[in-house]
Amino acid sequence: MEKNCKSILISIGWINALFAFVFFQLFCGIIAVCMGFVLRKDYHAEIHGLVLMIVGIITGIVGWILNYFYF
């Protein structure tokens, strides 16, 4: 069985990384990190998965800090 949903995982990961700035920072950041991990391990997209994991962590933390100060 061929894995052909790589683009769906990339889209979900980046959408969650962007949503981590505004909505559900912890949840969306964790989902972005998990999508990056799956891309690295199962789909052999090492660089893209690593970048998605780093961006998910950064946006989750920055979004949480912004939410703490402004809301």
Secondary structure, 3 states (H helix, E strand, C coil): CCCCCHHHHHHHHHHHHHHCCCCCHHHHHHHHHHHHHHHHHHCCCHHHHHHHHHHHHHHHHHHHHHHHHHC
